[in-house]
Structure formats: C-alpha cells, structure tokens
Amino acid sequence: MRLLKNIFFFRGFEYVSKQKLKEKLKSMVKLTAGGTVAFYGIGLWSNNAKFYESMVMPAVRWLDPETAHRAAVLAAKYGLVPRDRSPDLAVLRTSLWGLEFDNPVGLAAGFDKHGEACDGMLDVGFGFVEVGSVTPEPQPGNPQPRVFRLEEDDAVINRYGFNSEGHAAVVERLRARREAGGLVGVNLGKNKLSADAAADYVAGVNAFAGLASYFVVNVSSPNTPGLRELQKGDDLERLLDSVLEARDAACPPPGRPPVLLKIAPDLSAEQRQHVAQCALARKERLGGLIVSNTTISRDAGLRSPHAAETGGLSGRPLQKLSTDAVADMYRLTNGEIPIVGVGGVFSGEDAYQKVRAGASLVQLYTSLAVCGPPIVGEIKRQLAELLTADGFNSVSEAVGADHRPGKTPTNSAAKQGRAVSEQIRADLRTAAGS
C-alpha cells in the first residue's frame, strides 16, 4: 500500500513538473520570439545599413529572386519599410519641367510594375518614383524563371517581358493615392501581340493623364520582341509625334507632364545620333531622355554562373556603359535636352559621375535589390558631400560639368567619393563577418 502511494506521489510530482516545464518553455519561446521580432523590427525601422547587409539581405537571398521582388513590393505597399526621417539637404533640391524634386535620386521603373508601392518607396527617401512598365491590357510576361541574381557581380539579369496588370488596375491605384502627393511617373509599354505600338503608347497617355507626374515612352526593353526597333528611323519619329500630340490633347497647360524617351545603352553611334536629332527637333515639346535601360551585352569579367542567361543585365557592370551613354547623349544634344541617368548607381560617386556627365536626375533599382533601402540615404548623403566639396550649390550647377572647359579628369571630389564609398563597403564587410 505504501509502495502504491509512493508511486502515485512520484507520478503526480512528475506530471506537475512536466506542466511547469511546458509553461516555462512556452514563456521562453514567447520571450525569444518577441525579442527576435523586436530586434528585427528595430533594425528594419532604423534603416541601418550594417543591419541590412549582415542580417536582412542574406535572409532575402534565401528566396528566389522573383519571390523576393514580390515580397519587397508588398512590404512597401503595407508600409513595412524604413522611413527616411531626415530632411533632404538644400544642395540636393532641384527643379525640372516645372516640377520640384526634394532630391535627384529616383526609383527606376521595374520595381513597382503595378503602382502598388509608390508611397512606401517615397517614404524610403526617393525624390521620385516611376511605376511600370504598364501595358494597355493585362499580360503575364515571359515564362518563369525570368529573374536571376548575379551575386558575384552585384547585378541582375531579367527577362520579365512587360508583365503587367494593365492600365485599368494601375489607374485605379494611382487615382486612390492622388491626394498623397509626391512625384510619380508612369513608364508606358506596349502589349506583346499589339499590331499598333503607337496606339498602345497613346492609350497610356490618355489613361494616366492627370495622374502621372511624367510619362516615359519605353522602347528599349530587350525582353519584348521587336520593341527596340522602335528606337530607329522613321518609326521613332512617328511614335514620338503621336505620343506628344496625345499628351498635348489630354493634358492642357499649366502643369502639362513631360514626355521622356527611354533608350538602350547598346545603340550604335549612328543610332544615338538619330535619337539626338529626333529629340532636338522636338525640344520644345519633348521632356528629355532616360539613359539607359538594361544591356544585352555581357562583359567578359562577369563571374556569376548566371551570366549567360538571356535578358537585360542591370547593376554594377552597367555603371560605366550607361554613364558613357549619358555623356554621349549630352554631347550630341548640346546639353539642350534634360537627361535622367540610370544604370549601376551604387554610391554617391556613381550618381555624381552621371550628373557631371550630363544627367539632371538619376535613378536606381538593382542596388536597392542588392543592398536594401539604406542605400538610398547613403547615396544622397555622399552625393551632397561631393557636390559641396566641388563648390556646387545645387545639382543643376553640376550637370554636365565634365563637358566644360577646364575640367580636371581626377578632381578632389571624385577621390573623396571613392574613399567614402570604399570605407562604407569595408564597414559593411566587417559587420557581415562579425
């Protein structure tokens, strides 16, 4: 009898101990989970570059590139991205086309294809955001996989093929956010099976009139068959005239949004000359050029096993090619046509080189995918330092500086920019390895 009592006692004690242990474990799990969420939350909201480099971006790279892209858009859509709480410095403010830009660093088309994340990305610190490309009718784009990370090269190859939810869906979203303000451009594309490209772009102007801060005629994506042919010959002239006429009819002054032409970095010298002539002939009506889209060329120095994938290459390998194209188009247009410089902008130095080459504004996308939102603030800070170091009071004063007499190939600002950029990269590598 005593033996039975002892057995029941110890089993009861064991049961109570297990229950207490379970409760303690649950508390520990909740505490750990809460601490982890708080840790990541503070890191995410602090917009800390080292935190993103060492913690967030490695986690993102566990996802396939298109899933990561979609997750980033949703995070921006629902406000789960860090806000840039620092006001932009006065040296970064610039005016163009009657629009006031708090800073010249914009988000290039391709990230927010469907107009879902404009406000979130403006909160990150971009001076303007470009949505699209948007086609008149919804279309799925090319088969997956169609996005590839070139991690060893800080680059991406994509062959999305104008996947779009169509004009109606994007118009609805932009109309819903109209009161929020901010500069939002719309990048227009054509449907893959459309027999009348000009009609598709005109339809885009008509659909987004009153909603777009500016329009972009995208005839330079390498992922839609035949699209790049529209950059050549009489086709380009007819297309531009059709779009400009539609803009003039749909958007009476004042406040008429500019139309920009986005070109490829792979154009021959003859083709660039033709684009320049078309632009100059319409300089009173055409807003400017976006230089450039992704490239179909492949540098021999690419190290990633994905380097041979078909599609447009963006990121660091595009930096020199696109900057040279900016300089060339600035020269060919005599500095009379505003240029937005795009391609390989990973630092303030990269942005500054494009400004000095002739860009009034710059855009980025791939560096955001590689480094995360803190890159925007870093680029703005470094660019402001470089402008000030060279004695410029504004971005506009520095536009095309490399084309002016007395320009020095290796100025002090460029050296300082490289030092700043390399120090930041070294800090990030140290943080990642700690």
ChimeraX attribute file (.defattr): number of C-alpha atoms within 10 A of each C-alpha:
attribute: neighborCount
match mode: 1-to-1
recipient: residues
	/A:1	6
	/A:2	7
	/A:3	8
	/A:4	8
	/A:5	10
	/A:6	11
	/A:7	12
	/A:8	12
	/A:9	12
	/A:10	11
	/A:11	12
	/A:12	12
	/A:13	12
	/A:14	12
	/A:15	12
	/A:16	12
	/A:17	12
	/A:18	12
	/A:19	12
	/A:20	12
	/A:21	12
	/A:22	12
	/A:23	12
	/A:24	12
	/A:25	12
	/A:26	12
	/A:27	12
	/A:28	12
	/A:29	12
	/A:30	12
	/A:31	12
	/A:32	12
	/A:33	12
	/A:34	12
	/A:35	12
	/A:36	12
	/A:37	12
	/A:38	12
	/A:39	11
	/A:40	16
	/A:41	14
	/A:42	14
	/A:43	18
	/A:44	22
	/A:45	13
	/A:46	17
	/A:47	22
	/A:48	17
	/A:49	23
	/A:50	20
	/A:51	20
	/A:52	25
	/A:53	21
	/A:54	17
	/A:55	16
	/A:56	17
	/A:57	15
	/A:58	14
	/A:59	12
	/A:60	19
	/A:61	14
	/A:62	10
	/A:63	12
	/A:64	13
	/A:65	19
	/A:66	17
	/A:67	13
	/A:68	16
	/A:69	18
	/A:70	12
	/A:71	14
	/A:72	19
	/A:73	24
	/A:74	17
	/A:75	16
	/A:76	21
	/A:77	18
	/A:78	12
	/A:79	16
	/A:80	15
	/A:81	23
	/A:82	23
	/A:83	19
	/A:84	20
	/A:85	12
	/A:86	8
	/A:87	9
	/A:88	17
	/A:89	13
	/A:90	13
	/A:91	19
	/A:92	21
	/A:93	17
	/A:94	19
	/A:95	15
	/A:96	13
	/A:97	15
	/A:98	11
	/A:99	14
	/A:100	15
	/A:101	19
	/A:102	21
	/A:103	24
	/A:104	25
	/A:105	29
	/A:106	26
	/A:107	27
	/A:108	25
	/A:109	23
	/A:110	20
	/A:111	25
	/A:112	24
	/A:113	22
	/A:114	25
	/A:115	26
	/A:116	21
	/A:117	22
	/A:118	27
	/A:119	21
	/A:120	21
	/A:121	27
	/A:122	21
	/A:123	17
	/A:124	21
	/A:125	26
	/A:126	27
	/A:127	28
	/A:128	25
	/A:129	25
	/A:130	26
	/A:131	27
	/A:132	27
	/A:133	27
	/A:134	32
	/A:135	26
	/A:136	22
	/A:137	16
	/A:138	16
	/A:139	17
	/A:140	11
	/A:141	17
	/A:142	14
	/A:143	9
	/A:144	9
	/A:145	12
	/A:146	17
	/A:147	21
	/A:148	22
	/A:149	22
	/A:150	20
	/A:151	14
	/A:152	11
	/A:153	15
	/A:154	20
	/A:155	23
	/A:156	25
	/A:157	24
	/A:158	22
	/A:159	23
	/A:160	23
	/A:161	21
	/A:162	26
	/A:163	21
	/A:164	23
	/A:165	20
	/A:166	22
	/A:167	20
	/A:168	15
	/A:169	16
	/A:170	23
	/A:171	19
	/A:172	12
	/A:173	15
	/A:174	22
	/A:175	13
	/A:176	10
	/A:177	15
	/A:178	13
	/A:179	8
	/A:180	10
	/A:181	9
	/A:182	20
	/A:183	22
	/A:184	24
	/A:185	26
	/A:186	28
	/A:187	28
	/A:188	26
	/A:189	27
	/A:190	27
	/A:191	23
	/A:192	19
	/A:193	10
	/A:194	12
	/A:195	10
	/A:196	10
	/A:197	19
	/A:198	22
	/A:199	17
	/A:200	19
	/A:201	28
	/A:202	23
	/A:203	19
	/A:204	28
	/A:205	31
	/A:206	15
	/A:207	17
	/A:208	25
	/A:209	21
	/A:210	18
	/A:211	18
	/A:212	24
	/A:213	22
	/A:214	23
	/A:215	26
	/A:216	28
	/A:217	26
	/A:218	26
	/A:219	25
	/A:220	26
	/A:221	26
	/A:222	22
	/A:223	21
	/A:224	21
	/A:225	11
	/A:226	12
	/A:227	17
	/A:228	18
	/A:229	12
	/A:230	18
	/A:231	23
	/A:232	16
	/A:233	13
	/A:234	12
	/A:235	13
	/A:236	20
	/A:237	19
	/A:238	13
	/A:239	20
	/A:240	24
	/A:241	16
	/A:242	15
	/A:243	24
	/A:244	21
	/A:245	15
	/A:246	19
	/A:247	23
	/A:248	15
	/A:249	13
	/A:250	17
	/A:251	18
	/A:252	12
	/A:253	9
	/A:254	7
	/A:255	12
	/A:256	18
	/A:257	24
	/A:258	23
	/A:259	25
	/A:260	25
	/A:261	25
	/A:262	23
	/A:263	23
	/A:264	23
	/A:265	24
	/A:266	18
	/A:267	17
	/A:268	10
	/A:269	11
	/A:270	10
	/A:271	14
	/A:272	21
	/A:273	16
	/A:274	19
	/A:275	24
	/A:276	21
	/A:277	15
	/A:278	19
	/A:279	23
	/A:280	18
	/A:281	12
	/A:282	17
	/A:283	15
	/A:284	9
	/A:285	18
	/A:286	21
	/A:287	23
	/A:288	23
	/A:289	25
	/A:290	25
	/A:291	28
	/A:292	26
	/A:293	26
	/A:294	27
	/A:295	23
	/A:296	18
	/A:297	13
	/A:298	14
	/A:299	11
	/A:300	7
	/A:301	9
	/A:302	16
	/A:303	12
	/A:304	15
	/A:305	12
	/A:306	16
	/A:307	21
	/A:308	10
	/A:309	15
	/A:310	16
	/A:311	24
	/A:312	20
	/A:313	27
	/A:314	26
	/A:315	25
	/A:316	19
	/A:317	20
	/A:318	23
	/A:319	21
	/A:320	16
	/A:321	17
	/A:322	26
	/A:323	28
	/A:324	17
	/A:325	26
	/A:326	29
	/A:327	24
	/A:328	18
	/A:329	24
	/A:330	23
	/A:331	17
	/A:332	18
	/A:333	19
	/A:334	12
	/A:335	16
	/A:336	13
	/A:337	23
	/A:338	23
	/A:339	30
	/A:340	25
	/A:341	33
	/A:342	33
	/A:343	32
	/A:344	26
	/A:345	30
	/A:346	24
	/A:347	25
	/A:348	28
	/A:349	24
	/A:350	24
	/A:351	30
	/A:352	27
	/A:353	26
	/A:354	33
	/A:355	30
	/A:356	23
	/A:357	26
	/A:358	31
	/A:359	32
	/A:360	25
	/A:361	27
	/A:362	26
	/A:363	26
	/A:364	25
	/A:365	21
	/A:366	26
	/A:367	22
	/A:368	17
	/A:369	23
	/A:370	23
	/A:371	19
	/A:372	23
	/A:373	24
	/A:374	23
	/A:375	25
	/A:376	25
	/A:377	23
	/A:378	17
	/A:379	21
	/A:380	24
	/A:381	16
	/A:382	22
	/A:383	27
	/A:384	23
	/A:385	19
	/A:386	23
	/A:387	23
	/A:388	15
	/A:389	16
	/A:390	13
	/A:391	12
	/A:392	14
	/A:393	16
	/A:394	17
	/A:395	25
	/A:396	22
	/A:397	16
	/A:398	22
	/A:399	23
	/A:400	21
	/A:401	17
	/A:402	18
	/A:403	16
	/A:404	9
	/A:405	7
	/A:406	8
	/A:407	10
	/A:408	10
	/A:409	8
	/A:410	8
	/A:411	11
	/A:412	12
	/A:413	19
	/A:414	20
	/A:415	13
	/A:416	16
	/A:417	21
	/A:418	16
	/A:419	13
	/A:420	18
	/A:421	19
	/A:422	13
	/A:423	12
	/A:424	16
	/A:425	15
	/A:426	12
	/A:427	14
	/A:428	18
	/A:429	14
	/A:430	12
	/A:431	15
	/A:432	15
	/A:433	8
	/A:434	7
